[in-house]
Amino acid sequence: MTDLDQVRALAATETGLCVVSTTRSDGSPHATVVNAGVLPHPANGVEIVGFVVRGDARKLEHLRRAGRCAVTFRRAWSWAGVEGTVDIAGPDDEFPGLDRQAISRLLRDIFSAAGGTHDDWDEYDRVMREERRAAMLVYPERLSGR
């Protein structure tokens, strides 16, 4: 059995590098590599797994449609999987209580939770806005691992 503390520790060994699995509209799997981290949900404080997606990414289309995904972190033979529903917050996906400034902070928080650092946060924010990036907040409904 895995818990979010184990997910957090495993993610830290790979600067949050993990595989996100969604489903296409025909039901076939779609997997991509992203950076993710564990952090509190900005609306309710529940610990979630967060990652950021470009506004033109196929996975964003899949997540909007299906509303669920699996995130798998690994290091050597150790791995941790988190499956659950997804809240989306971004310029094209309004989230109650999160204005543009709150979404910018959330994107930074996710980046930091995944082990990222930045020398120029204003530039980071500009690129996030330009690419219409959105925050994916995965509720940990099912955890697995080894």
Chimera marker file (.cmm) of the C-alpha trace (Angstrom):
<marker_set name="trace">
<marker id="1" x="0.000" y="0.000" z="0.000" r="1" g="1" b="0" radius="0.5"/>
<marker id="2" x="1.209" y="3.493" z="-0.835" r="1" g="1" b="0" radius="0.5"/>
<marker id="3" x="0.360" y="6.815" z="0.819" r="1" g="1" b="0" radius="0.5"/>
<marker id="4" x="0.968" y="10.364" z="-0.348" r="1" g="1" b="0" radius="0.5"/>
<marker id="5" x="4.080" y="10.715" z="1.830" r="1" g="1" b="0" radius="0.5"/>
<marker id="6" x="5.599" y="7.810" z="-0.117" r="1" g="1" b="0" radius="0.5"/>
<marker id="7" x="4.474" y="9.404" z="-3.390" r="1" g="1" b="0" radius="0.5"/>
<marker id="8" x="6.072" y="12.704" z="-2.333" r="1" g="1" b="0" radius="0.5"/>
<marker id="9" x="9.359" y="10.990" z="-1.411" r="1" g="1" b="0" radius="0.5"/>
<marker id="10" x="9.483" y="8.993" z="-4.640" r="1" g="1" b="0" radius="0.5"/>
<marker id="11" x="8.644" y="12.062" z="-6.744" r="1" g="1" b="0" radius="0.5"/>
<marker id="12" x="11.506" y="13.964" z="-5.103" r="1" g="1" b="0" radius="0.5"/>
<marker id="13" x="14.022" y="11.394" z="-6.376" r="1" g="1" b="0" radius="0.5"/>
<marker id="14" x="13.125" y="12.228" z="-10.001" r="1" g="1" b="0" radius="0.5"/>
<marker id="15" x="12.185" y="15.920" z="-9.700" r="1" g="1" b="0" radius="0.5"/>
<marker id="16" x="8.558" y="14.929" z="-10.085" r="1" g="1" b="0" radius="0.5"/>
<marker id="17" x="9.038" y="13.078" z="-13.370" r="1" g="1" b="0" radius="0.5"/>
<marker id="18" x="6.115" y="10.688" z="-13.884" r="1" g="1" b="0" radius="0.5"/>
<marker id="19" x="3.722" y="9.201" z="-16.437" r="1" g="1" b="0" radius="0.5"/>
<marker id="20" x="0.154" y="10.464" z="-16.742" r="1" g="1" b="0" radius="0.5"/>
<marker id="21" x="-2.355" y="8.085" z="-18.295" r="1" g="1" b="0" radius="0.5"/>
<marker id="22" x="-5.658" y="9.256" z="-19.728" r="1" g="1" b="0" radius="0.5"/>
<marker id="23" x="-8.089" y="7.752" z="-22.210" r="1" g="1" b="0" radius="0.5"/>
<marker id="24" x="-8.906" y="8.886" z="-25.706" r="1" g="1" b="0" radius="0.5"/>
<marker id="25" x="-12.533" y="9.207" z="-26.762" r="1" g="1" b="0" radius="0.5"/>
<marker id="26" x="-12.360" y="5.694" z="-28.281" r="1" g="1" b="0" radius="0.5"/>
<marker id="27" x="-11.284" y="4.271" z="-24.894" r="1" g="1" b="0" radius="0.5"/>
<marker id="28" x="-7.672" y="3.595" z="-25.886" r="1" g="1" b="0" radius="0.5"/>
<marker id="29" x="-4.932" y="4.647" z="-23.458" r="1" g="1" b="0" radius="0.5"/>
<marker id="30" x="-2.914" y="7.824" z="-23.856" r="1" g="1" b="0" radius="0.5"/>
<marker id="31" x="0.275" y="8.175" z="-21.769" r="1" g="1" b="0" radius="0.5"/>
<marker id="32" x="2.636" y="11.129" z="-21.478" r="1" g="1" b="0" radius="0.5"/>
<marker id="33" x="5.516" y="12.185" z="-19.257" r="1" g="1" b="0" radius="0.5"/>
<marker id="34" x="5.099" y="15.241" z="-17.015" r="1" g="1" b="0" radius="0.5"/>
<marker id="35" x="6.484" y="16.683" z="-13.787" r="1" g="1" b="0" radius="0.5"/>
<marker id="36" x="4.102" y="16.463" z="-10.841" r="1" g="1" b="0" radius="0.5"/>
<marker id="37" x="4.105" y="16.891" z="-7.101" r="1" g="1" b="0" radius="0.5"/>
<marker id="38" x="1.981" y="16.530" z="-3.989" r="1" g="1" b="0" radius="0.5"/>
<marker id="39" x="0.460" y="19.717" z="-2.593" r="1" g="1" b="0" radius="0.5"/>
<marker id="40" x="-2.712" y="20.988" z="-0.917" r="1" g="1" b="0" radius="0.5"/>
<marker id="41" x="-5.712" y="21.721" z="-3.138" r="1" g="1" b="0" radius="0.5"/>
<marker id="42" x="-6.115" y="25.522" z="-3.246" r="1" g="1" b="0" radius="0.5"/>
<marker id="43" x="-9.874" y="25.400" z="-2.614" r="1" g="1" b="0" radius="0.5"/>
<marker id="44" x="-10.182" y="22.803" z="0.159" r="1" g="1" b="0" radius="0.5"/>
<marker id="45" x="-6.697" y="21.968" z="1.466" r="1" g="1" b="0" radius="0.5"/>
<marker id="46" x="-6.973" y="18.250" z="0.607" r="1" g="1" b="0" radius="0.5"/>
<marker id="47" x="-3.621" y="16.821" z="-0.493" r="1" g="1" b="0" radius="0.5"/>
<marker id="48" x="-3.646" y="16.126" z="-4.220" r="1" g="1" b="0" radius="0.5"/>
<marker id="49" x="-1.194" y="15.379" z="-7.003" r="1" g="1" b="0" radius="0.5"/>
<marker id="50" x="-0.785" y="18.380" z="-9.265" r="1" g="1" b="0" radius="0.5"/>
<marker id="51" x="0.715" y="18.839" z="-12.707" r="1" g="1" b="0" radius="0.5"/>
<marker id="52" x="0.538" y="21.511" z="-15.398" r="1" g="1" b="0" radius="0.5"/>
<marker id="53" x="-0.659" y="21.039" z="-18.979" r="1" g="1" b="0" radius="0.5"/>
<marker id="54" x="-0.301" y="23.237" z="-22.064" r="1" g="1" b="0" radius="0.5"/>
<marker id="55" x="-3.554" y="24.686" z="-23.324" r="1" g="1" b="0" radius="0.5"/>
<marker id="56" x="-3.181" y="22.902" z="-26.683" r="1" g="1" b="0" radius="0.5"/>
<marker id="57" x="-2.258" y="19.461" z="-25.281" r="1" g="1" b="0" radius="0.5"/>
<marker id="58" x="-4.294" y="16.396" z="-26.216" r="1" g="1" b="0" radius="0.5"/>
<marker id="59" x="-4.184" y="15.197" z="-22.607" r="1" g="1" b="0" radius="0.5"/>
<marker id="60" x="-6.095" y="18.344" z="-21.606" r="1" g="1" b="0" radius="0.5"/>
<marker id="61" x="-8.862" y="17.400" z="-24.042" r="1" g="1" b="0" radius="0.5"/>
<marker id="62" x="-8.908" y="13.870" z="-22.593" r="1" g="1" b="0" radius="0.5"/>
<marker id="63" x="-8.986" y="15.143" z="-19.000" r="1" g="1" b="0" radius="0.5"/>
<marker id="64" x="-11.816" y="17.562" z="-19.746" r="1" g="1" b="0" radius="0.5"/>
<marker id="65" x="-13.843" y="14.744" z="-21.283" r="1" g="1" b="0" radius="0.5"/>
<marker id="66" x="-13.066" y="11.877" z="-18.893" r="1" g="1" b="0" radius="0.5"/>
<marker id="67" x="-12.360" y="13.839" z="-15.720" r="1" g="1" b="0" radius="0.5"/>
<marker id="68" x="-9.994" y="11.118" z="-14.444" r="1" g="1" b="0" radius="0.5"/>
<marker id="69" x="-6.403" y="10.003" z="-14.825" r="1" g="1" b="0" radius="0.5"/>
<marker id="70" x="-3.634" y="7.882" z="-13.359" r="1" g="1" b="0" radius="0.5"/>
<marker id="71" x="-0.240" y="9.300" z="-12.389" r="1" g="1" b="0" radius="0.5"/>
<marker id="72" x="2.689" y="6.890" z="-11.925" r="1" g="1" b="0" radius="0.5"/>
<marker id="73" x="6.018" y="7.831" z="-10.343" r="1" g="1" b="0" radius="0.5"/>
<marker id="74" x="8.991" y="5.448" z="-10.441" r="1" g="1" b="0" radius="0.5"/>
<marker id="75" x="12.597" y="5.118" z="-9.426" r="1" g="1" b="0" radius="0.5"/>
<marker id="76" x="14.363" y="1.838" z="-10.263" r="1" g="1" b="0" radius="0.5"/>
<marker id="77" x="11.891" y="-0.869" z="-9.127" r="1" g="1" b="0" radius="0.5"/>
<marker id="78" x="10.029" y="1.382" z="-6.671" r="1" g="1" b="0" radius="0.5"/>
<marker id="79" x="6.838" y="2.924" z="-7.990" r="1" g="1" b="0" radius="0.5"/>
<marker id="80" x="3.698" y="4.666" z="-6.795" r="1" g="1" b="0" radius="0.5"/>
<marker id="81" x="0.455" y="5.156" z="-8.660" r="1" g="1" b="0" radius="0.5"/>
<marker id="82" x="-2.300" y="7.649" z="-7.914" r="1" g="1" b="0" radius="0.5"/>
<marker id="83" x="-5.667" y="7.402" z="-9.647" r="1" g="1" b="0" radius="0.5"/>
<marker id="84" x="-8.598" y="9.741" z="-9.293" r="1" g="1" b="0" radius="0.5"/>
<marker id="85" x="-10.830" y="12.496" z="-10.507" r="1" g="1" b="0" radius="0.5"/>
<marker id="86" x="-9.289" y="15.729" z="-11.743" r="1" g="1" b="0" radius="0.5"/>
<marker id="87" x="-10.135" y="19.358" z="-11.076" r="1" g="1" b="0" radius="0.5"/>
<marker id="88" x="-8.890" y="21.682" z="-13.825" r="1" g="1" b="0" radius="0.5"/>
<marker id="89" x="-8.050" y="25.341" z="-13.250" r="1" g="1" b="0" radius="0.5"/>
<marker id="90" x="-6.773" y="27.513" z="-16.067" r="1" g="1" b="0" radius="0.5"/>
<marker id="91" x="-7.560" y="30.309" z="-18.470" r="1" g="1" b="0" radius="0.5"/>
<marker id="92" x="-10.044" y="28.149" z="-20.378" r="1" g="1" b="0" radius="0.5"/>
<marker id="93" x="-11.239" y="26.165" z="-17.335" r="1" g="1" b="0" radius="0.5"/>
<marker id="94" x="-12.534" y="28.490" z="-14.647" r="1" g="1" b="0" radius="0.5"/>
<marker id="95" x="-12.479" y="27.148" z="-11.120" r="1" g="1" b="0" radius="0.5"/>
<marker id="96" x="-14.724" y="28.770" z="-8.489" r="1" g="1" b="0" radius="0.5"/>
<marker id="97" x="-12.739" y="30.957" z="-6.119" r="1" g="1" b="0" radius="0.5"/>
<marker id="98" x="-9.569" y="31.052" z="-8.238" r="1" g="1" b="0" radius="0.5"/>
<marker id="99" x="-8.979" y="34.240" z="-10.184" r="1" g="1" b="0" radius="0.5"/>
<marker id="100" x="-6.146" y="34.775" z="-12.673" r="1" g="1" b="0" radius="0.5"/>
<marker id="101" x="-3.692" y="35.724" z="-9.924" r="1" g="1" b="0" radius="0.5"/>
<marker id="102" x="-4.592" y="32.662" z="-7.819" r="1" g="1" b="0" radius="0.5"/>
<marker id="103" x="-4.107" y="30.405" z="-10.847" r="1" g="1" b="0" radius="0.5"/>
<marker id="104" x="-0.661" y="31.929" z="-11.457" r="1" g="1" b="0" radius="0.5"/>
<marker id="105" x="0.261" y="31.157" z="-7.821" r="1" g="1" b="0" radius="0.5"/>
<marker id="106" x="-1.127" y="27.629" z="-8.198" r="1" g="1" b="0" radius="0.5"/>
<marker id="107" x="0.975" y="26.961" z="-11.326" r="1" g="1" b="0" radius="0.5"/>
<marker id="108" x="4.049" y="28.128" z="-9.402" r="1" g="1" b="0" radius="0.5"/>
<marker id="109" x="3.108" y="25.948" z="-6.414" r="1" g="1" b="0" radius="0.5"/>
<marker id="110" x="2.751" y="22.871" z="-8.628" r="1" g="1" b="0" radius="0.5"/>
<marker id="111" x="6.085" y="23.594" z="-10.333" r="1" g="1" b="0" radius="0.5"/>
<marker id="112" x="7.758" y="23.940" z="-6.916" r="1" g="1" b="0" radius="0.5"/>
<marker id="113" x="6.059" y="20.809" z="-5.533" r="1" g="1" b="0" radius="0.5"/>
<marker id="114" x="7.531" y="18.901" z="-8.487" r="1" g="1" b="0" radius="0.5"/>
<marker id="115" x="11.011" y="20.090" z="-7.522" r="1" g="1" b="0" radius="0.5"/>
<marker id="116" x="11.232" y="23.031" z="-9.908" r="1" g="1" b="0" radius="0.5"/>
<marker id="117" x="12.918" y="26.349" z="-9.245" r="1" g="1" b="0" radius="0.5"/>
<marker id="118" x="13.013" y="29.526" z="-11.305" r="1" g="1" b="0" radius="0.5"/>
<marker id="119" x="15.199" y="32.631" z="-11.407" r="1" g="1" b="0" radius="0.5"/>
<marker id="120" x="12.542" y="34.883" z="-12.960" r="1" g="1" b="0" radius="0.5"/>
<marker id="121" x="8.976" y="34.192" z="-11.786" r="1" g="1" b="0" radius="0.5"/>
<marker id="122" x="7.572" y="37.039" z="-13.884" r="1" g="1" b="0" radius="0.5"/>
<marker id="123" x="8.945" y="35.347" z="-17.004" r="1" g="1" b="0" radius="0.5"/>
<marker id="124" x="7.565" y="31.995" z="-15.794" r="1" g="1" b="0" radius="0.5"/>
<marker id="125" x="4.114" y="33.565" z="-15.352" r="1" g="1" b="0" radius="0.5"/>
<marker id="126" x="4.317" y="35.164" z="-18.824" r="1" g="1" b="0" radius="0.5"/>
<marker id="127" x="5.108" y="31.833" z="-20.491" r="1" g="1" b="0" radius="0.5"/>
<marker id="128" x="2.334" y="30.052" z="-18.559" r="1" g="1" b="0" radius="0.5"/>
<marker id="129" x="-0.205" y="32.674" z="-19.713" r="1" g="1" b="0" radius="0.5"/>
<marker id="130" x="1.098" y="32.632" z="-23.312" r="1" g="1" b="0" radius="0.5"/>
<marker id="131" x="0.828" y="28.822" z="-23.494" r="1" g="1" b="0" radius="0.5"/>
<marker id="132" x="-2.596" y="28.899" z="-21.752" r="1" g="1" b="0" radius="0.5"/>
<marker id="133" x="-1.321" y="26.389" z="-19.215" r="1" g="1" b="0" radius="0.5"/>
<marker id="134" x="-3.782" y="24.830" z="-16.790" r="1" g="1" b="0" radius="0.5"/>
<marker id="135" x="-3.413" y="23.124" z="-13.419" r="1" g="1" b="0" radius="0.5"/>
<marker id="136" x="-4.513" y="19.502" z="-13.081" r="1" g="1" b="0" radius="0.5"/>
<marker id="137" x="-5.427" y="18.579" z="-9.505" r="1" g="1" b="0" radius="0.5"/>
<marker id="138" x="-5.794" y="14.813" z="-9.052" r="1" g="1" b="0" radius="0.5"/>
<marker id="139" x="-7.703" y="13.584" z="-6.006" r="1" g="1" b="0" radius="0.5"/>
<marker id="140" x="-5.972" y="10.410" z="-4.684" r="1" g="1" b="0" radius="0.5"/>
<marker id="141" x="-8.932" y="8.003" z="-4.773" r="1" g="1" b="0" radius="0.5"/>
<marker id="142" x="-6.798" y="4.906" z="-5.355" r="1" g="1" b="0" radius="0.5"/>
<marker id="143" x="-3.126" y="4.506" z="-4.434" r="1" g="1" b="0" radius="0.5"/>
<marker id="144" x="-0.902" y="1.603" z="-5.375" r="1" g="1" b="0" radius="0.5"/>
<marker id="145" x="2.784" y="0.920" z="-5.431" r="1" g="1" b="0" radius="0.5"/>
<marker id="146" x="5.818" y="-1.046" z="-4.458" r="1" g="1" b="0" radius="0.5"/>
<link id1="1" id2="2" r="1" g="1" b="0" radius="0.2"/>
<link id1="2" id2="3" r="1" g="1" b="0" radius="0.2"/>
<link id1="3" id2="4" r="1" g="1" b="0" radius="0.2"/>
<link id1="4" id2="5" r="1" g="1" b="0" radius="0.2"/>
<link id1="5" id2="6" r="1" g="1" b="0" radius="0.2"/>
<link id1="6" id2="7" r="1" g="1" b="0" radius="0.2"/>
<link id1="7" id2="8" r="1" g="1" b="0" radius="0.2"/>
<link id1="8" id2="9" r="1" g="1" b="0" radius="0.2"/>
<link id1="9" id2="10" r="1" g="1" b="0" radius="0.2"/>
<link id1="10" id2="11" r="1" g="1" b="0" radius="0.2"/>
<link id1="11" id2="12" r="1" g="1" b="0" radius="0.2"/>
<link id1="12" id2="13" r="1" g="1" b="0" radius="0.2"/>
<link id1="13" id2="14" r="1" g="1" b="0" radius="0.2"/>
<link id1="14" id2="15" r="1" g="1" b="0" radius="0.2"/>
<link id1="15" id2="16" r="1" g="1" b="0" radius="0.2"/>
<link id1="16" id2="17" r="1" g="1" b="0" radius="0.2"/>
<link id1="17" id2="18" r="1" g="1" b="0" radius="0.2"/>
<link id1="18" id2="19" r="1" g="1" b="0" radius="0.2"/>
<link id1="19" id2="20" r="1" g="1" b="0" radius="0.2"/>
<link id1="20" id2="21" r="1" g="1" b="0" radius="0.2"/>
<link id1="21" id2="22" r="1" g="1" b="0" radius="0.2"/>
<link id1="22" id2="23" r="1" g="1" b="0" radius="0.2"/>
<link id1="23" id2="24" r="1" g="1" b="0" radius="0.2"/>
<link id1="24" id2="25" r="1" g="1" b="0" radius="0.2"/>
<link id1="25" id2="26" r="1" g="1" b="0" radius="0.2"/>
<link id1="26" id2="27" r="1" g="1" b="0" radius="0.2"/>
<link id1="27" id2="28" r="1" g="1" b="0" radius="0.2"/>
<link id1="28" id2="29" r="1" g="1" b="0" radius="0.2"/>
<link id1="29" id2="30" r="1" g="1" b="0" radius="0.2"/>
<link id1="30" id2="31" r="1" g="1" b="0" radius="0.2"/>
<link id1="31" id2="32" r="1" g="1" b="0" radius="0.2"/>
<link id1="32" id2="33" r="1" g="1" b="0" radius="0.2"/>
<link id1="33" id2="34" r="1" g="1" b="0" radius="0.2"/>
<link id1="34" id2="35" r="1" g="1" b="0" radius="0.2"/>
<link id1="35" id2="36" r="1" g="1" b="0" radius="0.2"/>
<link id1="36" id2="37" r="1" g="1" b="0" radius="0.2"/>
<link id1="37" id2="38" r="1" g="1" b="0" radius="0.2"/>
<link id1="38" id2="39" r="1" g="1" b="0" radius="0.2"/>
<link id1="39" id2="40" r="1" g="1" b="0" radius="0.2"/>
<link id1="40" id2="41" r="1" g="1" b="0" radius="0.2"/>
<link id1="41" id2="42" r="1" g="1" b="0" radius="0.2"/>
<link id1="42" id2="43" r="1" g="1" b="0" radius="0.2"/>
<link id1="43" id2="44" r="1" g="1" b="0" radius="0.2"/>
<link id1="44" id2="45" r="1" g="1" b="0" radius="0.2"/>
<link id1="45" id2="46" r="1" g="1" b="0" radius="0.2"/>
<link id1="46" id2="47" r="1" g="1" b="0" radius="0.2"/>
<link id1="47" id2="48" r="1" g="1" b="0" radius="0.2"/>
<link id1="48" id2="49" r="1" g="1" b="0" radius="0.2"/>
<link id1="49" id2="50" r="1" g="1" b="0" radius="0.2"/>
<link id1="50" id2="51" r="1" g="1" b="0" radius="0.2"/>
<link id1="51" id2="52" r="1" g="1" b="0" radius="0.2"/>
<link id1="52" id2="53" r="1" g="1" b="0" radius="0.2"/>
<link id1="53" id2="54" r="1" g="1" b="0" radius="0.2"/>
<link id1="54" id2="55" r="1" g="1" b="0" radius="0.2"/>
<link id1="55" id2="56" r="1" g="1" b="0" radius="0.2"/>
<link id1="56" id2="57" r="1" g="1" b="0" radius="0.2"/>
<link id1="57" id2="58" r="1" g="1" b="0" radius="0.2"/>
<link id1="58" id2="59" r="1" g="1" b="0" radius="0.2"/>
<link id1="59" id2="60" r="1" g="1" b="0" radius="0.2"/>
<link id1="60" id2="61" r="1" g="1" b="0" radius="0.2"/>
<link id1="61" id2="62" r="1" g="1" b="0" radius="0.2"/>
<link id1="62" id2="63" r="1" g="1" b="0" radius="0.2"/>
<link id1="63" id2="64" r="1" g="1" b="0" radius="0.2"/>
<link id1="64" id2="65" r="1" g="1" b="0" radius="0.2"/>
<link id1="65" id2="66" r="1" g="1" b="0" radius="0.2"/>
<link id1="66" id2="67" r="1" g="1" b="0" radius="0.2"/>
<link id1="67" id2="68" r="1" g="1" b="0" radius="0.2"/>
<link id1="68" id2="69" r="1" g="1" b="0" radius="0.2"/>
<link id1="69" id2="70" r="1" g="1" b="0" radius="0.2"/>
<link id1="70" id2="71" r="1" g="1" b="0" radius="0.2"/>
<link id1="71" id2="72" r="1" g="1" b="0" radius="0.2"/>
<link id1="72" id2="73" r="1" g="1" b="0" radius="0.2"/>
<link id1="73" id2="74" r="1" g="1" b="0" radius="0.2"/>
<link id1="74" id2="75" r="1" g="1" b="0" radius="0.2"/>
<link id1="75" id2="76" r="1" g="1" b="0" radius="0.2"/>
<link id1="76" id2="77" r="1" g="1" b="0" radius="0.2"/>
<link id1="77" id2="78" r="1" g="1" b="0" radius="0.2"/>
<link id1="78" id2="79" r="1" g="1" b="0" radius="0.2"/>
<link id1="79" id2="80" r="1" g="1" b="0" radius="0.2"/>
<link id1="80" id2="81" r="1" g="1" b="0" radius="0.2"/>
<link id1="81" id2="82" r="1" g="1" b="0" radius="0.2"/>
<link id1="82" id2="83" r="1" g="1" b="0" radius="0.2"/>
<link id1="83" id2="84" r="1" g="1" b="0" radius="0.2"/>
<link id1="84" id2="85" r="1" g="1" b="0" radius="0.2"/>
<link id1="85" id2="86" r="1" g="1" b="0" radius="0.2"/>
<link id1="86" id2="87" r="1" g="1" b="0" radius="0.2"/>
<link id1="87" id2="88" r="1" g="1" b="0" radius="0.2"/>
<link id1="88" id2="89" r="1" g="1" b="0" radius="0.2"/>
<link id1="89" id2="90" r="1" g="1" b="0" radius="0.2"/>
<link id1="90" id2="91" r="1" g="1" b="0" radius="0.2"/>
<link id1="91" id2="92" r="1" g="1" b="0" radius="0.2"/>
<link id1="92" id2="93" r="1" g="1" b="0" radius="0.2"/>
<link id1="93" id2="94" r="1" g="1" b="0" radius="0.2"/>
<link id1="94" id2="95" r="1" g="1" b="0" radius="0.2"/>
<link id1="95" id2="96" r="1" g="1" b="0" radius="0.2"/>
<link id1="96" id2="97" r="1" g="1" b="0" radius="0.2"/>
<link id1="97" id2="98" r="1" g="1" b="0" radius="0.2"/>
<link id1="98" id2="99" r="1" g="1" b="0" radius="0.2"/>
<link id1="99" id2="100" r="1" g="1" b="0" radius="0.2"/>
<link id1="100" id2="101" r="1" g="1" b="0" radius="0.2"/>
<link id1="101" id2="102" r="1" g="1" b="0" radius="0.2"/>
<link id1="102" id2="103" r="1" g="1" b="0" radius="0.2"/>
<link id1="103" id2="104" r="1" g="1" b="0" radius="0.2"/>
<link id1="104" id2="105" r="1" g="1" b="0" radius="0.2"/>
<link id1="105" id2="106" r="1" g="1" b="0" radius="0.2"/>
<link id1="106" id2="107" r="1" g="1" b="0" radius="0.2"/>
<link id1="107" id2="108" r="1" g="1" b="0" radius="0.2"/>
<link id1="108" id2="109" r="1" g="1" b="0" radius="0.2"/>
<link id1="109" id2="110" r="1" g="1" b="0" radius="0.2"/>
<link id1="110" id2="111" r="1" g="1" b="0" radius="0.2"/>
<link id1="111" id2="112" r="1" g="1" b="0" radius="0.2"/>
<link id1="112" id2="113" r="1" g="1" b="0" radius="0.2"/>
<link id1="113" id2="114" r="1" g="1" b="0" radius="0.2"/>
<link id1="114" id2="115" r="1" g="1" b="0" radius="0.2"/>
<link id1="115" id2="116" r="1" g="1" b="0" radius="0.2"/>
<link id1="116" id2="117" r="1" g="1" b="0" radius="0.2"/>
<link id1="117" id2="118" r="1" g="1" b="0" radius="0.2"/>
<link id1="118" id2="119" r="1" g="1" b="0" radius="0.2"/>
<link id1="119" id2="120" r="1" g="1" b="0" radius="0.2"/>
<link id1="120" id2="121" r="1" g="1" b="0" radius="0.2"/>
<link id1="121" id2="122" r="1" g="1" b="0" radius="0.2"/>
<link id1="122" id2="123" r="1" g="1" b="0" radius="0.2"/>
<link id1="123" id2="124" r="1" g="1" b="0" radius="0.2"/>
<link id1="124" id2="125" r="1" g="1" b="0" radius="0.2"/>
<link id1="125" id2="126" r="1" g="1" b="0" radius="0.2"/>
<link id1="126" id2="127" r="1" g="1" b="0" radius="0.2"/>
<link id1="127" id2="128" r="1" g="1" b="0" radius="0.2"/>
<link id1="128" id2="129" r="1" g="1" b="0" radius="0.2"/>
<link id1="129" id2="130" r="1" g="1" b="0" radius="0.2"/>
<link id1="130" id2="131" r="1" g="1" b="0" radius="0.2"/>
<link id1="131" id2="132" r="1" g="1" b="0" radius="0.2"/>
<link id1="132" id2="133" r="1" g="1" b="0" radius="0.2"/>
<link id1="133" id2="134" r="1" g="1" b="0" radius="0.2"/>
<link id1="134" id2="135" r="1" g="1" b="0" radius="0.2"/>
<link id1="135" id2="136" r="1" g="1" b="0" radius="0.2"/>
<link id1="136" id2="137" r="1" g="1" b="0" radius="0.2"/>
<link id1="137" id2="138" r="1" g="1" b="0" radius="0.2"/>
<link id1="138" id2="139" r="1" g="1" b="0" radius="0.2"/>
<link id1="139" id2="140" r="1" g="1" b="0" radius="0.2"/>
<link id1="140" id2="141" r="1" g="1" b="0" radius="0.2"/>
<link id1="141" id2="142" r="1" g="1" b="0" radius="0.2"/>
<link id1="142" id2="143" r="1" g="1" b="0" radius="0.2"/>
<link id1="143" id2="144" r="1" g="1" b="0" radius="0.2"/>
<link id1="144" id2="145" r="1" g="1" b="0" radius="0.2"/>
<link id1="145" id2="146" r="1" g="1" b="0" radius="0.2"/>
</marker_set>
